[in-house]
Amino acid sequence: MTRPINFCSGPAALPEPVLHRMQAELLDFQRSGISVMEHSHRDHRIVELFSETEIRLKRLLGLGDAYRVLFLPGGATLQFSQVPMNLLSPNRPAAYVTSGTWSEKAIKAASQYGPVVEAATSRDSKFTKIPDRQTWVIPEDAQYVHLCTNETIQGVEWFGSLADVAAPVVADMSSHILSRAMPMHEFDLVYAGAQKNLGTSGVTLVILKTELLESAQSDGVPGLLQYRQQIENDSMVNTPPVLSVWVLALVLDWLESMGGVPWVEAQNRVKAQALYHAIDHSGLYRNPVAIENRSLMNVPFVLQDPSLDARFLLQAESAGLMNLKGHRSVGGMRASIYNAISEQDVAVLIDFMREFERTSG
Ligand SMILES: Cc1ncc(COP(=O)(O)O)c(C=O)c1O
C-alpha cells in the first residue's frame, strides 16, 4: 500500500518503520505476554523504559548530568503555566520574547502567576522574524528569559546564540527538538510536546538543569505540577502516559539507528533548502519569512492568487499530499517537514507544486 505523505504540523507523520514496530510489538511488550499499556507503571520494564529513554534523549541532545528529563502530561500548553508556577516569584520579573502565536500564548499564561515583561517582539512585522538578540531588553533581575525557538504557525526559527544572556533561559522547542544540533548548554529549561518530531501526543518533555530548582518556589503548587516532585519520583507522581513514552522510545531508537542528529540535520537542511528554493523561484508561491529565520521544519507559503487555494488543496489531496492547509489564523499553506518526512517526500511536493503552477497559469 502506498501511504499518503502527511505534512501535518502536529500530530505529525511518524517514521513508517516505527509504525510497523508498534504493530509488531503491540500485543507483547518485551516478551511479557501483555501490551505496554497493560503493565503497572511500577513494573520494572516500565521503570526501565523511562530511565533508558531519558538516557537516550540525553545522549542524542548531548546533555550531561546537570540535566534531568521529565515525561509529563498536559502538552506544551500546560508548560506555559507550569514554568511560571515553578520559577516565577512575586518580586522578580520574567522576560518573554514574543515572535509568534505560541510565545504570545506563553506570555499571556505567565502573566497570571507573577510579573512579566516583553523583552522584544516582532509583532509589528507580523511575526515574520524573531527579534535580533541586540534588541532584547532584559531586566537585570530577570528570573528567566523565555523564547519559542521555532514558531510552528509563522514558520520562524531561532538560529542565534544565547550565550550572553545572564538570566536562565527557558525555551519552547516543541516543533524542532532533535531536528538539528542545538547549543543545549545555553538553555536551562526546555519543553516540547512529543507529537511532532518525537512521537505521539500525551507526553511532553521537560528538560531542565536541576540547579534551576534551587530557587524554585512551590507554595500552593499541586504536587503533580511541581518539577521537584516529578524529579524525585522519576516522572511518576501519578500514572504517567506510558504508551506515549513507548512511542517516543521507538522514535528515538529509529533516529539513532539512522545516524542520529547529524544524519537528520543533513537531511532536514537539504529538504528545507529545496522547498524554499522552489518557492522563491516560482511565479505563484511566496514565503514571507526573513531569510535568516526561515524554519527548517514548518514552511508556510501563500499562493499569489488566493482564489486558487481550494483547488490547490483538493488536487494535493488527490495526489496523496495531506494537510497542506495553513493555520486558520494566517491562511495560505504550510508544509511541515519534520524528521519523518524524507527528501523524496519533499521532492514529490515540489513536483506537485510546479505542475500545479504550470497548469493553472
Ligand atoms: C511551538 C508550540 N508550542 C506549544 C504548542 C501547544 O502544544 P500542545 O497542543 O501539546 O499543548 C504547539 C502546538 O502545536 C507548538 O507548536
The ligand as a MOL file (V3000), in Angstrom:
LIG
                    3D

  0  0  0     0  0            999 V3000
M  V30 BEGIN CTAB
M  V30 COUNTS 16 16 0 0 0
M  V30 BEGIN ATOM
M  V30 1 C 5.6340 25.6860 19.4250 0
M  V30 2 C 4.4070 25.1110 20.0680 0
M  V30 3 N 4.2020 25.3260 21.3830 0
M  V30 4 C 3.1190 24.8320 22.0050 0
M  V30 5 C 2.1740 24.0780 21.3230 0
M  V30 6 C 0.9900 23.5420 22.0750 0
M  V30 7 O 1.1450 22.1790 22.2020 0
M  V30 8 P 0.0710 21.2190 22.9010 0
M  V30 9 O -1.1140 21.1530 21.9840 0
M  V30 10 O 0.7990 19.9320 23.0020 0
M  V30 11 O -0.2850 21.7960 24.2180 0
M  V30 12 C 2.3500 23.8330 19.9660 0
M  V30 13 C 1.3580 23.0260 19.2320 0
M  V30 14 O 1.3530 22.9020 18.0440 0
M  V30 15 C 3.5030 24.3620 19.3230 0
M  V30 16 O 3.7110 24.1410 18.0220 0
M  V30 END ATOM
M  V30 BEGIN BOND
M  V30 1 1 1 2
M  V30 2 1 2 3
M  V30 3 2 2 15
M  V30 4 2 3 4
M  V30 5 1 4 5
M  V30 6 1 5 6
M  V30 7 2 5 12
M  V30 8 1 6 7
M  V30 9 1 7 8
M  V30 10 2 8 9
M  V30 11 1 8 10
M  V30 12 1 8 11
M  V30 13 1 12 13
M  V30 14 1 12 15
M  V30 15 2 13 14
M  V30 16 1 15 16
M  V30 END BOND
M  V30 END CTAB
M  END
